Each structure stands twice: as C-alpha cells, then as structure tokens.
Amino acid sequence: MKALVTGSNGFTGSHLVKALLQQGHDVVALVRKNSDLTRLNGLNVQLAYGDVTDAQSVLAAMEGVDWVFHTAAYVELGIVDAARMRRVNVEGTRNVLAAAIAAHVQKMLYCSTIGVYGDTQGQVIDETFVRVQKGFSSAYDVTKFEAQRLVDEAAAQGFPVVSVMPSGIFGADDPHFGPVLQTFCKGKLKVWAGGDRITGIVHVDDLVALMLLAIEKAPPGQHYIASAGEMTTRNMFEMVSEETGVKPPTEMPQVVVRLVGMLLDPVGRLLKWQPPISRERVHYLYDRCVRVDGSKAMRDLGWQPRSPEVVIRDLARGYA
C-alpha cells in the first residue's frame, strides 16, 4: 500500500511512518518547508511539501495514495493561538477529508483524542458515550471536537474513515511528559502539582499498532479509544522512584497552584509567553476528569497494548 501521513515528522506520526515502512508499505510524508525533519532522518520516505491548511498542497500529496493517516494537529493548553489552532485542527481536517474523497483513497484513519468526549466527571466511559459537558475546556478541546464531527459526517455519507481516540501518549521520545520524567530521573524535579490527576496511558508504538489494525480491519465510521489503563500522576512518580531511587517530588498545595495560575495567566497573555501554570492548565489538573475504557479495540481488533505499569517502568529505566 501507499500511505500518506500528515504530521509525519511529529511524535506519533514518525513512529507510524517507521511501522508502515517496516511492514513494507510506501510512505508519503506531508511536511512543511520549515519542518524539523529530525525524526524522519534516514527513513526511505517520499517528502511532499505542503500544509494541511493549504488545500491544494494536500490534494497534490494524495496522488496515487491508498491509505491516509491524519495525525497532524496543533496540540497545546494554556496560552495558545486559537485562530491558528482552528485553521490546523478544523480546517486542516476539512482539507484532508476533501482531498482524500476527491482522490478516491481506499481508507483514511483520523487520530482524534479522548478529549472529544468532554469532562466525564470521573465516570469511566467507552465509545458509546454521548458528550454531556455543555461548554468546552480549551481551544484544543473545541477544535478537536469540531474536527471529529467533520470526520463523522464524512463517514455517514459513505467515506471509509475510522477514528482512533488516544489517551495520554507515552514513549522514550515523548515531547510532553518525557522531559518531565527525564528531569525527575536526574533528581532535578523538586515540586509537582495535581498528583491525584488520573491519566489514561498508551505507549506510542501500541497506539501505532492500533492505527494499523484499524485501517486494515475496522468497519468505516468506527471509533476506538486507545488506552491501556490509567494511573494517577502520583502513582507514576512512585513507580519511577522505585526504579531509579530518586525521591518523588513534593506536591504543591492546590490553593497555591490555583493562585499562581491566576497570577501568571494574564502575564503570559500580555507577553505572549507560555507560563508553566495557567488557568487552563489548572482546570485540567484539578477540575476536569476524563476516564476511558479501551477494551473495544482489544476485543474487536485483537489489540494487545502493554500495561501502564510496564510503560512507566520501562521509560524510567531508559531515562535512568
């Protein structure tokens, strides 16, 4: 098969590219002219220069493609460029869908997020859950929800597209929680916030395995939650501490974190600076709780992810 991957130079996208190549597929990597291609170094891929926000470049990249994997997204919480986020996450998805339909591709996979379900208020939900949260928690939340709606509308009209909803994605080169764990393992992370926050966990390579299973086996229109289980941040640090001997960081009092977030938020907006704590990040730490069950993918597609405990302990050993 010939597969087009958007977001191919990113964390998830680059792991997907490697897995596709290992399976003998041809890969077209949609990248911007100014993209950092470090993650694609040495890989036998066809580079298609363009941007998901540029409909013509996306259409040109689709030539001769059988499968499309749409992983490109603007992912950030806190102080964000909401207009750019909408262009990338919503209009970019619209462009990819339109180009894939025009090119008559065999199948498309959309990398969504469990965030489309909204705040489940601690209730463990599966793919049948209907969002009850009235508003949205962030610009990322609303743009991914709207993009998912575009994908579902295309599926309802007969286009062969399936969606995978990842929880927290972990891996040795994880750009989000990875640097935190590395700092911890060096003994330099002294304080932390939100130890009770529950996070669904999936290893990036297990997420990629699910994507490949879904595009090969899943009926069009299906959704699959990608989560191997969940763990609190405190549990993660305790496991890493057991593996490394480094003392877990001290947890900051919630009232202090909320105050700091409230103070730093306007400063960040004024200076166009991303503070470590903002109102939005505080909301995600303490007020919003999305819990999911990933058993549908295991049951229907034979997905076999490693457990959260294995993921965290293996990462700790690697960083140590």
C-alpha positions as CSV (number, residue, x, y, z in Angstrom):
1,M,0.0,0.0,0.0
2,K,1.0,3.6,-0.5
3,A,0.2,5.6,2.6
4,L,0.1,9.4,3.2
5,V,0.9,10.5,6.7
6,T,0.1,14.1,7.9
7,G,2.1,15.2,10.9
8,S,4.7,12.7,9.9
9,N,7.6,14.5,11.5
10,G,5.9,14.6,14.9
11,F,6.0,12.2,17.8
12,T,3.1,9.9,16.8
13,G,3.5,10.4,13.1
14,S,7.2,9.5,13.0
15,H,6.5,6.3,14.9
16,L,3.7,5.5,12.5
17,V,6.0,6.1,9.5
18,K,8.6,3.7,10.8
19,A,5.9,1.0,11.4
20,L,4.5,1.4,7.9
21,L,8.0,1.1,6.4
22,Q,8.7,-2.0,8.5
23,Q,5.5,-3.6,7.1
24,G,6.7,-2.9,3.5
25,H,4.4,0.0,2.7
26,D,5.4,3.1,0.7
27,V,5.1,6.3,2.7
28,V,4.4,9.8,1.6
29,A,5.2,12.3,4.4
30,L,3.4,15.6,4.2
31,V,5.8,18.2,5.7
32,R,6.1,21.9,5.7
33,K,9.2,23.6,4.1
34,N,10.3,24.7,7.5
35,S,9.5,21.5,9.3
36,D,12.1,19.9,11.6
37,L,12.7,16.6,9.9
38,T,15.0,15.1,12.5
39,R,12.6,12.3,13.4
40,L,12.5,11.2,9.7
41,N,16.3,11.2,9.2
42,G,17.4,8.1,7.4
43,L,13.9,6.9,6.5
44,N,13.0,5.9,3.0
45,V,10.0,8.2,2.6
46,Q,8.7,10.4,-0.2
47,L,8.5,14.0,1.1
48,A,5.5,16.0,-0.1
49,Y,5.9,19.7,0.8
50,G,2.8,21.4,1.9
51,D,0.5,22.1,4.8
52,V,-2.9,20.7,5.9
53,T,-4.1,24.3,5.9
54,D,-3.3,24.5,2.1
55,A,-5.9,22.5,0.3
56,Q,-4.0,22.4,-3.0
57,S,-0.9,21.0,-1.4
58,V,-2.8,18.3,0.4
59,L,-4.6,17.3,-2.8
60,A,-1.3,17.1,-4.7
61,A,0.2,14.9,-2.0
62,M,-2.8,12.4,-2.4
63,E,-1.8,11.3,-5.9
64,G,-1.7,7.5,-6.1
65,V,-2.3,7.1,-2.4
66,D,-4.3,4.1,-1.0
67,W,-4.4,5.0,2.7
68,V,-4.4,8.3,4.6
69,F,-3.3,8.7,8.2
70,H,-4.2,12.2,9.5
71,T,-2.2,12.8,12.7
72,A,-1.3,16.4,12.2
73,A,-2.6,18.7,14.9
74,Y,-1.8,21.8,16.9
75,V,-1.7,20.4,20.5
76,E,-1.3,22.8,23.4
77,L,-3.0,24.0,26.5
78,G,-2.7,27.4,28.2
79,I,-1.8,30.4,26.1
80,V,-2.4,29.4,22.5
81,D,-3.1,31.0,19.1
82,A,-6.7,30.0,19.0
83,A,-7.2,31.2,15.4
84,R,-4.2,29.1,14.2
85,M,-5.4,26.1,16.2
86,R,-8.7,26.3,14.4
87,R,-7.0,26.5,11.0
88,V,-4.9,23.5,11.7
89,N,-7.3,21.2,13.6
90,V,-10.6,22.0,12.0
91,E,-9.9,23.5,8.5
92,G,-6.9,21.2,8.1
93,T,-9.1,18.2,8.8
94,R,-11.6,19.5,6.3
95,N,-8.9,19.8,3.7
96,V,-7.6,16.3,4.3
97,L,-11.1,14.8,4.1
98,A,-11.9,16.7,0.9
99,A,-8.7,15.7,-0.8
100,A,-9.0,12.0,0.3
101,I,-12.5,11.9,-1.0
102,A,-11.5,13.5,-4.4
103,A,-8.6,11.1,-4.7
104,H,-10.8,8.1,-4.0
105,V,-8.5,6.7,-1.4
106,Q,-9.3,3.2,-0.1
107,K,-9.4,4.2,3.6
108,M,-8.5,7.0,6.0
109,L,-7.6,7.0,9.7
110,Y,-8.1,10.0,11.8
111,C,-6.1,10.5,15.0
112,S,-8.6,12.1,17.4
113,T,-8.4,12.4,21.2
114,I,-10.4,11.2,24.2
115,G,-11.0,14.9,24.8
116,V,-13.9,14.8,22.3
117,Y,-16.0,13.1,25.0
118,G,-15.6,16.2,27.2
119,D,-15.4,16.1,31.0
120,T,-16.8,12.7,32.1
121,Q,-16.6,13.9,35.7
122,G,-14.7,10.7,36.7
123,Q,-17.1,8.3,35.0
124,V,-15.4,5.6,33.0
125,I,-16.8,5.7,29.5
126,D,-16.5,3.9,26.2
127,E,-17.1,4.8,22.6
128,T,-20.9,4.8,23.0
129,F,-20.7,7.8,25.4
130,V,-22.5,10.9,24.4
131,R,-20.8,14.1,25.5
132,V,-22.7,15.9,28.3
133,Q,-20.4,18.8,29.0
134,K,-22.1,21.9,27.8
135,G,-19.1,24.1,27.1
136,F,-15.5,23.4,26.2
137,S,-12.5,23.4,28.4
138,S,-10.0,24.8,25.9
139,A,-9.4,25.8,22.3
140,Y,-7.9,22.4,21.7
141,D,-11.0,20.7,23.2
142,V,-13.4,22.6,20.9
143,T,-11.3,22.3,17.7
144,K,-10.8,18.6,18.0
145,F,-14.5,18.1,18.8
146,E,-15.4,20.1,15.6
147,A,-12.9,18.1,13.6
148,Q,-14.3,14.8,14.8
149,R,-17.7,16.0,13.8
150,L,-16.4,16.6,10.2
151,V,-14.9,13.1,10.2
152,D,-18.2,11.5,11.4
153,E,-20.2,13.4,8.8
154,A,-17.9,12.1,6.1
155,A,-18.3,8.6,7.4
156,A,-22.1,9.0,7.5
157,Q,-22.0,10.0,3.8
158,G,-20.2,6.8,2.9
159,F,-16.5,7.8,3.0
160,P,-14.3,4.9,4.5
161,V,-12.8,6.6,7.5
162,V,-12.2,5.3,11.1
163,S,-11.1,7.2,14.2
164,V,-8.7,6.4,17.0
165,M,-9.0,8.4,20.3
166,P,-5.7,8.3,22.1
167,S,-5.4,8.9,25.9
168,G,-2.0,10.1,27.2
169,I,0.7,9.1,24.7
170,F,4.0,8.0,26.2
171,G,7.3,6.9,24.7
172,A,11.1,7.4,25.0
173,D,10.9,10.5,22.8
174,D,7.6,11.8,24.1
175,P,7.8,15.7,23.9
176,H,5.3,16.3,26.7
177,F,5.7,14.1,29.8
178,G,9.0,12.7,28.7
179,P,11.1,15.8,29.6
180,V,9.3,15.8,33.0
181,L,10.4,12.2,33.7
182,Q,13.9,12.9,32.5
183,T,14.2,15.9,34.8
184,F,12.8,13.7,37.7
185,C,15.3,10.9,37.0
186,K,18.1,13.5,37.2
187,G,16.9,14.5,40.6
188,K,16.1,18.0,39.4
189,L,12.3,17.9,39.8
190,K,11.6,19.0,43.3
191,V,7.9,20.0,43.2
192,W,4.9,19.0,41.2
193,A,1.1,19.7,41.1
194,G,-2.0,17.6,40.7
195,G,-0.8,14.3,42.0
196,D,-4.4,12.9,42.0
197,R,-5.0,13.7,38.4
198,I,-5.9,10.5,36.5
199,T,-4.3,9.9,33.1
200,G,-5.1,7.2,30.6
201,I,-1.9,5.7,29.2
202,V,-0.9,4.3,25.9
203,H,2.6,3.7,24.6
204,V,3.1,5.4,21.2
205,D,4.1,2.2,19.5
206,D,0.9,0.5,20.8
207,L,-1.1,3.4,19.5
208,V,0.5,3.0,16.1
209,A,-0.3,-0.8,16.2
210,L,-3.9,0.1,16.9
211,M,-4.0,2.5,14.0
212,L,-2.7,-0.1,11.6
213,L,-5.2,-2.7,12.9
214,A,-8.0,-0.1,12.5
215,I,-7.2,0.8,8.9
216,E,-6.8,-2.9,8.0
217,K,-9.8,-4.3,9.8
218,A,-12.2,-1.8,11.2
219,P,-15.5,-1.0,9.5
220,P,-15.9,2.5,8.3
221,G,-17.2,5.0,10.8
222,Q,-16.0,3.2,13.9
223,H,-14.3,4.8,16.9
224,Y,-11.6,3.2,19.0
225,I,-10.3,4.5,22.3
226,A,-6.6,4.0,22.7
227,S,-5.9,3.4,26.4
228,A,-4.2,0.5,28.1
229,G,-5.4,1.7,31.5
230,E,-5.0,4.6,33.8
231,M,-2.8,5.9,36.6
232,T,-2.5,9.0,38.8
233,T,0.5,11.3,38.4
234,R,1.4,10.4,42.0
235,N,1.5,6.7,41.1
236,M,3.7,7.4,38.1
237,F,6.3,9.2,40.2
238,E,6.2,6.5,42.8
239,M,6.9,3.8,40.2
240,V,9.7,5.9,38.7
241,S,11.1,6.4,42.2
242,E,11.1,2.6,42.8
243,E,13.1,2.1,39.5
244,T,15.6,4.9,40.0
245,G,15.9,5.5,43.7
246,V,15.1,9.2,43.2
247,K,12.8,10.7,45.7
248,P,9.4,11.7,44.3
249,P,8.8,15.5,44.1
250,T,6.9,17.3,46.8
251,E,3.4,18.1,45.8
252,M,2.4,21.8,45.9
253,P,-0.8,22.7,47.8
254,Q,-3.7,23.1,45.4
255,V,-4.5,26.6,46.7
256,V,-1.0,27.8,45.8
257,V,-1.2,26.3,42.3
258,R,-4.5,27.9,41.7
259,L,-3.2,31.3,42.9
260,V,-0.1,31.0,40.8
261,G,-2.1,30.1,37.7
262,M,-4.4,33.0,38.2
263,L,-1.5,35.4,38.5
264,L,0.6,34.1,35.7
265,D,-2.2,33.7,33.1
266,P,-2.6,37.5,32.4
267,V,1.2,37.9,32.4
268,G,1.5,35.1,29.8
269,R,-1.2,36.7,27.6
270,L,0.4,40.1,27.8
271,L,3.9,38.9,27.0
272,K,2.8,36.1,24.6
273,W,4.6,33.7,26.9
274,Q,3.6,30.1,27.9
275,P,3.8,30.0,31.7
276,P,4.2,26.6,33.4
277,I,0.9,27.1,35.2
278,S,-2.1,29.0,33.7
279,R,-5.9,29.0,34.4
280,E,-6.5,26.4,31.7
281,R,-3.8,24.1,32.9
282,V,-5.1,24.4,36.5
283,H,-8.6,23.4,35.2
284,Y,-7.1,20.3,33.6
285,L,-5.2,19.4,36.7
286,Y,-8.0,19.7,39.2
287,D,-11.4,20.2,37.7
288,R,-11.6,18.1,34.6
289,C,-11.6,14.3,34.7
290,V,-11.9,12.2,31.6
291,R,-11.7,8.4,32.2
292,V,-12.0,5.9,29.4
293,D,-12.2,2.2,28.7
294,G,-10.1,0.9,25.8
295,S,-11.4,-2.7,25.7
296,K,-13.4,-2.3,22.4
297,A,-10.1,-2.2,20.4
298,M,-8.8,-5.2,22.4
299,R,-12.0,-7.2,21.9
300,D,-12.9,-6.3,18.3
301,L,-9.4,-5.8,16.7
302,G,-7.2,-8.0,18.8
303,W,-5.2,-5.0,20.1
304,Q,-2.7,-6.0,22.8
305,P,-1.1,-2.9,24.4
306,R,1.5,-3.1,27.2
307,S,0.1,-2.2,30.6
308,P,0.6,1.3,32.1
309,E,2.9,-0.2,34.7
310,V,5.1,-1.7,32.1
311,V,5.1,1.6,30.1
312,I,6.1,3.7,33.0
313,R,8.7,1.4,34.5
314,D,10.4,0.8,31.1
315,L,10.6,4.6,30.5
316,A,12.1,5.1,33.9
317,R,14.8,2.5,33.3
318,G,15.5,4.1,29.9
319,Y,15.8,7.6,31.3
320,A,17.9,6.4,34.3
